Each structure stands twice: as structure tokens, then as C-alpha cells.
Amino acid sequence: MRRLGGLISLLLLPLIAIIVYSSLRSYFFKDPPIWTFEMSLFLFGSFFMLGAAYCHMDKRHVAVDVISHYLPPKWRRIQGIFSEGVVLFVALVLIYISVPNAWRSTMMLERSTHQTPFNPQIWWFRWVIPISCAFISWQAFRDMLALILNKPRRSAEPRCPQ
């Protein structure tokens, strides 16, 4: 999952290039490219959704942990199992809902609804939701299993010196 997260983070590079190109062309030539808006939506959406499992793995997401600080270790573990169960349940429901929509979109080779002359096919983008939810559910399952077996989770490597 760590390598996949690193690869997914590389989606930021073409996103930055597209935004800079669009901004410069708009500023200097007053002619923004029609394709950059939708491409930036696709890249950012893919980065955000596919990067969620990586974020969950390193516990870098926003969490309300006010209560857990006051709980003894046993109840903190139980609360963690419950929390991971909720994440797993939501991810599995999203997979159940999104796979038929992605399949239908693939069968009809769905195109963008923005009605621009670019009008790209977006069926592939519909698959980002179930794929990212599968990654999130896998990570939630692993974390929940580690909590149930009372195995300490490997701590994330620090990103910057402290």
C-alpha cells in the first residue's frame, strides 16, 4: 500500500502542470484551453480518492480523538475496532452502490456532462470510487484485525525531522 500511495501522489505533478499551463495561457493569451478544467477535475478526484487509503494507513486523516485520550487501553482498542468497523462498512456499501454505476457507464462509454467541445469519456473515472473504496476497506480490515489480535501497528515513518 505504501508504494501504491507513493505512485498515486505522483498524480499531483500533471495536475500542477495542467493548472500552470492553463493559467499562463489564460493570462498571456486570454485563451484558456477547454480541456484543462475537466482534466484537473479527473486528476484531483483520482488523487483524492485513491490517496485516501494511503492516508488512512498512516493515520494522517482528520480524527476526533477527544474521547479516546481518556479511555484505558482496553477500551481504546474496542473503540478503535468499532471505528474501523464503521469505515469498513461504509467502504463496502460504497463499493456495492458504485460498481453497478461504473459498469453501466463502461457499457455505454459515458461521456462528460459538462457539454464542452472536449467531451471526454468518463467511464474510467467512475471506477475510481469502487477501486479506492476497495483499498480503504482493505486497510480498515487490516487495522481492525491488528486491533482484534492486539498486535501493535507499525508506526508511520516520520515525514520530517523532529
C-alpha positions as protocol buffer text, in pm:
chain_id: "A"
residue {
  index: 1
  type: MET
  ca { x: 0 y: 0 z: 0 }
}
residue {
  index: 2
  type: ARG
  ca { x: 291 y: 233 z: 72 }
}
residue {
  index: 3
  type: ARG
  ca { x: 432 y: 203 z: -282 }
}
residue {
  index: 4
  type: LEU
  ca { x: 88 y: 248 z: -432 }
}
residue {
  index: 5
  type: GLY
  ca { x: 39 y: 562 z: -222 }
}
residue {
  index: 6
  type: GLY
  ca { x: 370 y: 695 z: -349 }
}
residue {
  index: 7
  type: LEU
  ca { x: 265 y: 632 z: -709 }
}
residue {
  index: 8
  type: ILE
  ca { x: -73 y: 794 z: -652 }
}
residue {
  index: 9
  type: SER
  ca { x: 96 y: 1102 z: -509 }
}
residue {
  index: 10
  type: LEU
  ca { x: 264 y: 1146 z: -848 }
}
residue {
  index: 11
  type: LEU
  ca { x: -76 y: 1245 z: -990 }
}
residue {
  index: 12
  type: LEU
  ca { x: -8 y: 1587 z: -842 }
}
residue {
  index: 13
  type: LEU
  ca { x: 267 y: 1654 z: -1095 }
}
residue {
  index: 14
  type: PRO
  ca { x: 48 y: 1650 z: -1409 }
}
residue {
  index: 15
  type: LEU
  ca { x: -223 y: 1832 z: -1213 }
}
residue {
  index: 16
  type: ILE
  ca { x: 19 y: 2115 z: -1130 }
}
residue {
  index: 17
  type: ALA
  ca { x: 143 y: 2124 z: -1490 }
}
residue {
  index: 18
  type: ILE
  ca { x: -211 y: 2147 z: -1627 }
}
residue {
  index: 19
  type: ILE
  ca { x: -313 y: 2424 z: -1387 }
}
residue {
  index: 20
  type: VAL
  ca { x: 3 y: 2626 z: -1454 }
}
residue {
  index: 21
  type: TYR
  ca { x: -35 y: 2580 z: -1831 }
}
residue {
  index: 22
  type: SER
  ca { x: -399 y: 2684 z: -1819 }
}
residue {
  index: 23
  type: SER
  ca { x: -327 y: 2986 z: -1601 }
}
residue {
  index: 24
  type: LEU
  ca { x: -38 y: 3108 z: -1814 }
}
residue {
  index: 25
  type: ARG
  ca { x: -226 y: 3061 z: -2139 }
}
residue {
  index: 26
  type: SER
  ca { x: -529 y: 3237 z: -1995 }
}
residue {
  index: 27
  type: TYR
  ca { x: -322 y: 3526 z: -1857 }
}
residue {
  index: 28
  type: PHE
  ca { x: -98 y: 3586 z: -2156 }
}
residue {
  index: 29
  type: PHE
  ca { x: -320 y: 3486 z: -2450 }
}
residue {
  index: 30
  type: LYS
  ca { x: -669 y: 3529 z: -2298 }
}
residue {
  index: 31
  type: ASP
  ca { x: -744 y: 3184 z: -2440 }
}
residue {
  index: 32
  type: PRO
  ca { x: -771 y: 2915 z: -2172 }
}
residue {
  index: 33
  type: PRO
  ca { x: -770 y: 2560 z: -2310 }
}
residue {
  index: 34
  type: ILE
  ca { x: -1109 y: 2392 z: -2289 }
}
residue {
  index: 35
  type: TRP
  ca { x: -970 y: 2057 z: -2178 }
}
residue {
  index: 36
  type: THR
  ca { x: -778 y: 2172 z: -1869 }
}
residue {
  index: 37
  type: PHE
  ca { x: -1084 y: 2219 z: -1646 }
}
residue {
  index: 38
  type: GLU
  ca { x: -1207 y: 1863 z: -1684 }
}
residue {
  index: 39
  type: MET
  ca { x: -861 y: 1709 z: -1676 }
}
residue {
  index: 40
  type: SER
  ca { x: -784 y: 1886 z: -1350 }
}
residue {
  index: 41
  type: LEU
  ca { x: -1113 y: 1755 z: -1208 }
}
residue {
  index: 42
  type: PHE
  ca { x: -1025 y: 1399 z: -1310 }
}
residue {
  index: 43
  type: LEU
  ca { x: -670 y: 1416 z: -1175 }
}
residue {
  index: 44
  type: PHE
  ca { x: -764 y: 1577 z: -845 }
}
residue {
  index: 45
  type: GLY
  ca { x: -1059 y: 1342 z: -795 }
}
residue {
  index: 46
  type: SER
  ca { x: -839 y: 1040 z: -862 }
}
residue {
  index: 47
  type: PHE
  ca { x: -564 y: 1173 z: -634 }
}
residue {
  index: 48
  type: PHE
  ca { x: -809 y: 1247 z: -353 }
}
residue {
  index: 49
  type: MET
  ca { x: -999 y: 918 z: -368 }
}
residue {
  index: 50
  type: LEU
  ca { x: -710 y: 682 z: -437 }
}
residue {
  index: 51
  type: GLY
  ca { x: -489 y: 855 z: -181 }
}
residue {
  index: 52
  type: ALA
  ca { x: -745 y: 809 z: 97 }
}
residue {
  index: 53
  type: ALA
  ca { x: -631 y: 454 z: 179 }
}
residue {
  index: 54
  type: TYR
  ca { x: -270 y: 568 z: 199 }
}
residue {
  index: 55
  type: CYS
  ca { x: -376 y: 848 z: 431 }
}
residue {
  index: 56
  type: HIS
  ca { x: -574 y: 602 z: 643 }
}
residue {
  index: 57
  type: MET
  ca { x: -277 y: 366 z: 661 }
}
residue {
  index: 58
  type: ASP
  ca { x: -50 y: 636 z: 805 }
}
residue {
  index: 59
  type: LYS
  ca { x: -330 y: 775 z: 1026 }
}
residue {
  index: 60
  type: ARG
  ca { x: -282 y: 1119 z: 870 }
}
residue {
  index: 61
  type: HIS
  ca { x: -653 y: 1185 z: 834 }
}
residue {
  index: 62
  type: VAL
  ca { x: -870 y: 1412 z: 1045 }
}
residue {
  index: 63
  type: ALA
  ca { x: -985 y: 1224 z: 1351 }
}
residue {
  index: 64
  type: VAL
  ca { x: -1189 y: 1324 z: 1652 }
}
residue {
  index: 65
  type: ASP
  ca { x: -999 y: 1156 z: 1931 }
}
residue {
  index: 66
  type: VAL
  ca { x: -1114 y: 1363 z: 2227 }
}
residue {
  index: 67
  type: ILE
  ca { x: -1274 y: 1064 z: 2399 }
}
residue {
  index: 68
  type: SER
  ca { x: -1000 y: 810 z: 2330 }
}
residue {
  index: 69
  type: HIS
  ca { x: -742 y: 1007 z: 2531 }
}
residue {
  index: 70
  type: TYR
  ca { x: -946 y: 948 z: 2845 }
}
residue {
  index: 71
  type: LEU
  ca { x: -1010 y: 577 z: 2787 }
}
residue {
  index: 72
  type: PRO
  ca { x: -798 y: 298 z: 2930 }
}
residue {
  index: 73
  type: PRO
  ca { x: -603 y: 93 z: 2671 }
}
residue {
  index: 74
  type: LYS
  ca { x: -861 y: -188 z: 2656 }
}
residue {
  index: 75
  type: TRP
  ca { x: -1149 y: 48 z: 2580 }
}
residue {
  index: 76
  type: ARG
  ca { x: -932 y: 248 z: 2340 }
}
residue {
  index: 77
  type: ARG
  ca { x: -876 y: -76 z: 2149 }
}
residue {
  index: 78
  type: ILE
  ca { x: -1250 y: -153 z: 2149 }
}
residue {
  index: 79
  type: GLN
  ca { x: -1325 y: 198 z: 2027 }
}
residue {
  index: 80
  type: GLY
  ca { x: -1063 y: 151 z: 1751 }
}
residue {
  index: 81
  type: ILE
  ca { x: -1221 y: -179 z: 1643 }
}
residue {
  index: 82
  type: PHE
  ca { x: -1562 y: -11 z: 1630 }
}
residue {
  index: 83
  type: SER
  ca { x: -1424 y: 285 z: 1431 }
}
residue {
  index: 84
  type: GLU
  ca { x: -1251 y: 61 z: 1178 }
}
residue {
  index: 85
  type: GLY
  ca { x: -1570 y: -143 z: 1151 }
}
residue {
  index: 86
  type: VAL
  ca { x: -1765 y: 171 z: 1063 }
}
residue {
  index: 87
  type: VAL
  ca { x: -1506 y: 265 z: 799 }
}
residue {
  index: 88
  type: LEU
  ca { x: -1516 y: -88 z: 658 }
}
residue {
  index: 89
  type: PHE
  ca { x: -1896 y: -90 z: 648 }
}
residue {
  index: 90
  type: VAL
  ca { x: -1918 y: 247 z: 471 }
}
residue {
  index: 91
  type: ALA
  ca { x: -1650 y: 148 z: 218 }
}
residue {
  index: 92
  type: LEU
  ca { x: -1825 y: -181 z: 140 }
}
residue {
  index: 93
  type: VAL
  ca { x: -2162 y: -4 z: 96 }
}
residue {
  index: 94
  type: LEU
  ca { x: -1998 y: 245 z: -142 }
}
residue {
  index: 95
  type: ILE
  ca { x: -1849 y: -44 z: -341 }
}
residue {
  index: 96
  type: TYR
  ca { x: -2190 y: -212 z: -356 }
}
residue {
  index: 97
  type: ILE
  ca { x: -2352 y: 108 z: -484 }
}
residue {
  index: 98
  type: SER
  ca { x: -2080 y: 230 z: -718 }
}
residue {
  index: 99
  type: VAL
  ca { x: -1985 y: -88 z: -907 }
}
residue {
  index: 100
  type: PRO
  ca { x: -2319 y: -114 z: -1096 }
}
residue {
  index: 101
  type: ASN
  ca { x: -2296 y: 256 z: -1186 }
}
residue {
  index: 102
  type: ALA
  ca { x: -1939 y: 217 z: -1308 }
}
residue {
  index: 103
  type: TRP
  ca { x: -2032 y: -93 z: -1507 }
}
residue {
  index: 104
  type: ARG
  ca { x: -2329 y: 83 z: -1669 }
}
residue {
  index: 105
  type: SER
  ca { x: -2108 y: 381 z: -1752 }
}
residue {
  index: 106
  type: THR
  ca { x: -1849 y: 148 z: -1907 }
}
residue {
  index: 107
  type: MET
  ca { x: -2106 y: -32 z: -2120 }
}
residue {
  index: 108
  type: MET
  ca { x: -2239 y: 292 z: -2266 }
}
residue {
  index: 109
  type: LEU
  ca { x: -1895 y: 458 z: -2290 }
}
residue {
  index: 110
  type: GLU
  ca { x: -2029 y: 754 z: -2093 }
}
residue {
  index: 111
  type: ARG
  ca { x: -1902 y: 1097 z: -2182 }
}
residue {
  index: 112
  type: SER
  ca { x: -1874 y: 1416 z: -1978 }
}
residue {
  index: 113
  type: THR
  ca { x: -2190 y: 1606 z: -1889 }
}
residue {
  index: 114
  type: HIS
  ca { x: -2013 y: 1943 z: -1895 }
}
residue {
  index: 115
  type: GLN
  ca { x: -2109 y: 1983 z: -2262 }
}
residue {
  index: 116
  type: THR
  ca { x: -1771 y: 2120 z: -2365 }
}
residue {
  index: 117
  type: PRO
  ca { x: -1621 y: 2061 z: -2708 }
}
residue {
  index: 118
  type: PHE
  ca { x: -1359 y: 1844 z: -2532 }
}
residue {
  index: 119
  type: ASN
  ca { x: -1631 y: 1600 z: -2417 }
}
residue {
  index: 120
  type: PRO
  ca { x: -1403 y: 1320 z: -2287 }
}
residue {
  index: 121
  type: GLN
  ca { x: -1511 y: 970 z: -2198 }
}
residue {
  index: 122
  type: ILE
  ca { x: -1554 y: 943 z: -1824 }
}
residue {
  index: 123
  type: TRP
  ca { x: -1643 y: 577 z: -1776 }
}
residue {
  index: 124
  type: TRP
  ca { x: -1293 y: 507 z: -1646 }
}
residue {
  index: 125
  type: PHE
  ca { x: -1334 y: 781 z: -1384 }
}
residue {
  index: 126
  type: ARG
  ca { x: -1644 y: 607 z: -1247 }
}
residue {
  index: 127
  type: TRP
  ca { x: -1422 y: 312 z: -1148 }
}
residue {
  index: 128
  type: VAL
  ca { x: -1209 y: 533 z: -919 }
}
residue {
  index: 129
  type: ILE
  ca { x: -1475 y: 518 z: -645 }
}
residue {
  index: 130
  type: PRO
  ca { x: -1505 y: 139 z: -612 }
}
residue {
  index: 131
  type: ILE
  ca { x: -1131 y: 89 z: -654 }
}
residue {
  index: 132
  type: SER
  ca { x: -1046 y: 346 z: -388 }
}
residue {
  index: 133
  type: CYS
  ca { x: -1313 y: 206 z: -156 }
}
residue {
  index: 134
  type: ALA
  ca { x: -1162 y: -141 z: -204 }
}
residue {
  index: 135
  type: PHE
  ca { x: -824 y: -3 z: -95 }
}
residue {
  index: 136
  type: ILE
  ca { x: -981 y: 174 z: 204 }
}
residue {
  index: 137
  type: SER
  ca { x: -1175 y: -137 z: 306 }
}
residue {
  index: 138
  type: TRP
  ca { x: -859 y: -349 z: 282 }
}
residue {
  index: 139
  type: GLN
  ca { x: -670 y: -103 z: 502 }
}
residue {
  index: 140
  type: ALA
  ca { x: -958 y: -80 z: 752 }
}
residue {
  index: 141
  type: PHE
  ca { x: -976 y: -460 z: 765 }
}
residue {
  index: 142
  type: ARG
  ca { x: -602 y: -486 z: 830 }
}
residue {
  index: 143
  type: ASP
  ca { x: -618 y: -223 z: 1105 }
}
residue {
  index: 144
  type: MET
  ca { x: -923 y: -386 z: 1264 }
}
residue {
  index: 145
  type: LEU
  ca { x: -757 y: -728 z: 1255 }
}
residue {
  index: 146
  type: ALA
  ca { x: -443 y: -586 z: 1417 }
}
residue {
  index: 147
  type: LEU
  ca { x: -657 y: -436 z: 1693 }
}
residue {
  index: 148
  type: ILE
  ca { x: -850 y: -760 z: 1745 }
}
residue {
  index: 149
  type: LEU
  ca { x: -529 y: -964 z: 1764 }
}
residue {
  index: 150
  type: ASN
  ca { x: -380 y: -692 z: 1986 }
}
residue {
  index: 151
  type: LYS
  ca { x: -79 y: -653 z: 1758 }
}
residue {
  index: 152
  type: PRO
  ca { x: 74 y: -308 z: 1768 }
}
residue {
  index: 153
  type: ARG
  ca { x: 51 y: -131 z: 1436 }
}
residue {
  index: 154
  type: ARG
  ca { x: 377 y: -32 z: 1275 }
}
residue {
  index: 155
  type: SER
  ca { x: 412 y: 336 z: 1328 }
}
residue {
  index: 156
  type: ALA
  ca { x: 441 y: 554 z: 1024 }
}
residue {
  index: 157
  type: GLU
  ca { x: 789 y: 676 z: 945 }
}
residue {
  index: 158
  type: PRO
  ca { x: 823 y: 1042 z: 1032 }
}
residue {
  index: 159
  type: ARG
  ca { x: 794 y: 1266 z: 729 }
}
residue {
  index: 160
  type: CYS
  ca { x: 1015 y: 1540 z: 866 }
}
residue {
  index: 161
  type: PRO
  ca { x: 1285 y: 1555 z: 1133 }
}
residue {
  index: 162
  type: GLN
  ca { x: 1160 y: 1647 z: 1477 }
}
